[in-house]
Amino acid sequence: MKSEETYVKIESTGDTTQITLPWLECRMDYIILAYIILAPSVIFAWMPNDREISFIISVFIVFLIVALYSVLNKTEIKINRNELSVSHKPLPWPGNKTLATANIDSFYFTESISITAILLLFKRGKNLLIYHVSVKLKNGKSSIICGLHDENQAKKIKRLLNRKINKTGCKEQTTF
């Protein structure tokens, strides 16, 4: 599955399906990251005072860590007849989870405004929006699995996951 801006890799082996989502989705994201990393360096050259320099260095380190995570990490979603697992690799990140498919009611997606796009003051058409693919459990709780900038990719992943749990006897619910 490949679209204009989102690169999603889907592999099926036996009864297991694995979906891999890179955290950076297009070339423009790399340009933004370069700007984030280089901008504090330019500002650093203009700062005469030690306190201001230490502030800029702190901001630079935070942005550098975010950049490293964005470049290196991927979200992997694996589903088979027994469980759904979501992991963020290779660097640790909150949100890893494993759920028994017997407890899953359905998958759905929601649309929200991307905080990252707002913080970067960067508008790429519809990319101000992010589409979260979420799981609804039979006990009524919900949990976000992943976020994409491409609505069609989010719909395809939702449908794929719903089809996969339907094979294990769970019912599909179409929620938008």
VEXKEZA-886012 format. One record per residue (C-alpha): residue number from 1; residue in three letters; chain; x, y, z. Coordinates in steps of 0.001 Angstrom, whole numbers, padded with zeros to 6 digits, always signed. Layout:
BEGIN
- n	res	chain	u	v	w
- NUM	ALA	A	X	Y	Z
...
! end
This chain:
BEGIN
- n	res	chain	u	v	w
- 1	MET	A	+000000	+000000	+000000
- 2	LYS	A	+001579	+003263	-001044
- 3	SER	A	-000035	+006636	-001437
- 4	GLU	A	+001263	+010029	-002400
- 5	GLU	A	+002573	+010980	+001049
- 6	THR	A	+002131	+008022	+003394
- 7	TYR	A	+004307	+004923	+003222
- 8	VAL	A	+002562	+002052	+004946
- 9	LYS	A	+003967	-001454	+004699
- 10	ILE	A	+001515	-004348	+005111
- 11	GLU	A	+002690	-007942	+005321
- 12	SER	A	+000647	-011083	+005934
- 13	THR	A	+002151	-014422	+006901
- 14	GLY	A	-000136	-017228	+007938
- 15	ASP	A	-002806	-015785	+010219
- 16	THR	A	-000672	-012773	+011250
- 17	THR	A	-000863	-009382	+009562
- 18	GLN	A	+001783	-006746	+010304
- 19	ILE	A	+001356	-003064	+009462
- 20	THR	A	+004458	-000847	+009698
- 21	LEU	A	+004064	+002934	+009789
- 22	PRO	A	+007089	+005251	+009626
- 23	TRP	A	+006897	+008303	+011869
- 24	LEU	A	+008076	+010566	+009062
- 25	GLU	A	+005747	+010284	+006134
- 26	CYS	A	+007215	+012388	+003344
- 27	ARG	A	+010243	+014344	+002183
- 28	MET	A	+008802	+017638	+003443
- 29	ASP	A	+008952	+016273	+007007
- 30	TYR	A	+012736	+015922	+006616
- 31	ILE	A	+013001	+019553	+005493
- 32	ILE	A	+011007	+020649	+008564
- 33	LEU	A	+013284	+018587	+010808
- 34	ALA	A	+016382	+020138	+009266
- 35	TYR	A	+014900	+023569	+009983
- 36	ILE	A	+014116	+022602	+013590
- 37	ILE	A	+017665	+021393	+014134
- 38	LEU	A	+019408	+024283	+012378
- 39	ALA	A	+017264	+027189	+013616
- 40	PRO	A	+018525	+027092	+017231
- 41	SER	A	+022102	+027033	+015919
- 42	VAL	A	+021514	+030269	+014015
- 43	ILE	A	+019819	+031848	+017047
- 44	PHE	A	+022680	+030605	+019247
- 45	ALA	A	+025117	+032716	+017214
- 46	TRP	A	+023137	+035878	+018084
- 47	MET	A	+022814	+035271	+021832
- 48	PRO	A	+025386	+037171	+023890
- 49	ASN	A	+024262	+036202	+027389
- 50	ASP	A	+025082	+032866	+029131
- 51	ARG	A	+021539	+032334	+030429
- 52	GLU	A	+020081	+032782	+026965
- 53	ILE	A	+022703	+030427	+025526
- 54	SER	A	+021850	+027685	+028010
- 55	PHE	A	+018146	+028108	+027184
- 56	ILE	A	+018836	+027790	+023464
- 57	ILE	A	+021016	+024725	+024042
- 58	SER	A	+018210	+023118	+026091
- 59	VAL	A	+015664	+023826	+023364
- 60	PHE	A	+018089	+022487	+020758
- 61	ILE	A	+018562	+019229	+022719
- 62	VAL	A	+014788	+018729	+023023
- 63	PHE	A	+014308	+019318	+019297
- 64	LEU	A	+017210	+016995	+018503
- 65	ILE	A	+015647	+014200	+020585
- 66	VAL	A	+012283	+014699	+018850
- 67	ALA	A	+014049	+014649	+015478
- 68	LEU	A	+015876	+011404	+016298
- 69	TYR	A	+012656	+009709	+017379
- 70	SER	A	+010874	+010952	+014259
- 71	VAL	A	+013563	+009700	+011901
- 72	LEU	A	+014277	+006351	+013560
- 73	ASN	A	+010983	+005145	+015009
- 74	LYS	A	+008221	+003169	+013357
- 75	THR	A	+004912	+001928	+014698
- 76	GLU	A	+004277	-001777	+014165
- 77	ILE	A	+000772	-003181	+014439
- 78	LYS	A	+000495	-006979	+014485
- 79	ILE	A	-002809	-008803	+014590
- 80	ASN	A	-003590	-012505	+014541
- 81	ARG	A	-006433	-014657	+015804
- 82	ASN	A	-005322	-014305	+019432
- 83	GLU	A	-003986	-010789	+019918
- 84	LEU	A	-003353	-007295	+018654
- 85	SER	A	+000008	-005759	+019517
- 86	VAL	A	+001138	-002199	+018915
- 87	SER	A	+004794	-001317	+019406
- 88	HIS	A	+006956	+001705	+018696
- 89	LYS	A	+010527	+000781	+017744
- 90	PRO	A	+013540	+000943	+017929
- 91	LEU	A	+013577	+003770	+020519
- 92	PRO	A	+011226	+003366	+023511
- 93	TRP	A	+007991	+005352	+023398
- 94	PRO	A	+004779	+005157	+025468
- 95	GLY	A	+001781	+003523	+023852
- 96	ASN	A	+003008	-000030	+023361
- 97	LYS	A	+000125	-002404	+024041
- 98	THR	A	-001059	-005963	+023574
- 99	LEU	A	-004780	-006752	+023545
- 100	ALA	A	-006590	-010074	+023232
- 101	THR	A	-008716	-010080	+020070
- 102	ALA	A	-011524	-011695	+022091
- 103	ASN	A	-011827	-008356	+023972
- 104	ILE	A	-011980	-006217	+020795
- 105	ASP	A	-015366	-004939	+019630
- 106	SER	A	-014262	-002931	+016574
- 107	PHE	A	-011808	-000484	+015053
- 108	TYR	A	-012702	+003055	+014032
- 109	PHE	A	-010964	+006296	+013122
- 110	THR	A	-011347	+009854	+014264
- 111	GLU	A	-010188	+013130	+012787
- 112	SER	A	-008429	+015849	+014769
- 113	ILE	A	-006111	+018789	+014237
- 114	SER	A	-002427	+017891	+014321
- 115	ILE	A	-000685	+019714	+017172
- 116	THR	A	+002664	+019211	+015405
- 117	ALA	A	+001428	+021028	+012300
- 118	ILE	A	+000181	+023907	+014438
- 119	LEU	A	+003435	+024116	+016420
- 120	LEU	A	+005497	+024135	+013240
- 121	LEU	A	+003164	+026735	+011702
- 122	PHE	A	+003329	+024687	+008562
- 123	LYS	A	+000314	+023954	+006430
- 124	ARG	A	+000339	+021259	+003765
- 125	GLY	A	-003255	+021298	+002659
- 126	LYS	A	-005132	+018586	+004555
- 127	ASN	A	-002055	+017679	+006612
- 128	LEU	A	-003222	+019917	+009418
- 129	LEU	A	-005516	+016988	+010165
- 130	ILE	A	-004513	+013704	+011708
- 131	TYR	A	-006602	+010550	+011526
- 132	HIS	A	-006333	+008279	+014564
- 133	VAL	A	-007110	+004599	+014083
- 134	SER	A	-008488	+003408	+017425
- 135	VAL	A	-009767	+000200	+018955
- 136	LYS	A	-013041	-000067	+020872
- 137	LEU	A	-013021	-002812	+023478
- 138	LYS	A	-016059	-004824	+024538
- 139	ASN	A	-015886	-003227	+028001
- 140	GLY	A	-016480	+000191	+026365
- 141	LYS	A	-012935	+001535	+026667
- 142	SER	A	-011098	+002895	+023624
- 143	SER	A	-007436	+003229	+022795
- 144	ILE	A	-005565	+004957	+019957
- 145	ILE	A	-003464	+002604	+017841
- 146	CYS	A	-001861	+004999	+015345
- 147	GLY	A	-002203	+008379	+013669
- 148	LEU	A	-001923	+009145	+009960
- 149	HIS	A	-002137	+012267	+007822
- 150	ASP	A	-003845	+010376	+004997
- 151	GLU	A	-007560	+009743	+005531
- 152	ASN	A	-007698	+006960	+002924
- 153	GLN	A	-004820	+005103	+004594
- 154	ALA	A	-006574	+005368	+007980
- 155	LYS	A	-009776	+003981	+006441
- 156	LYS	A	-007884	+001109	+004783
- 157	ILE	A	-006094	+000192	+008011
- 158	LYS	A	-009386	+000338	+009940
- 159	ARG	A	-011091	-001909	+007376
- 160	LEU	A	-008155	-004341	+007314
- 161	LEU	A	-008115	-004638	+011114
- 162	ASN	A	-011916	-005032	+011278
- 163	ARG	A	-011766	-007769	+008613
- 164	LYS	A	-009031	-009506	+010568
- 165	ILE	A	-011029	-009580	+013820
- 166	ASN	A	-014181	-010658	+011943
- 167	LYS	A	-012322	-013842	+010991
- 168	THR	A	-011922	-014528	+014719
- 169	GLY	A	-015630	-014093	+015442
- 170	CYS	A	-015737	-010417	+016484
- 171	LYS	A	-018388	-008198	+014907
- 172	GLU	A	-017532	-005174	+012763
- 173	GLN	A	-018903	-001764	+013637
- 174	THR	A	-018486	+001075	+011187
- 175	THR	A	-017931	+004246	+013183
- 176	PHE	A	-016634	+007404	+011571
! end
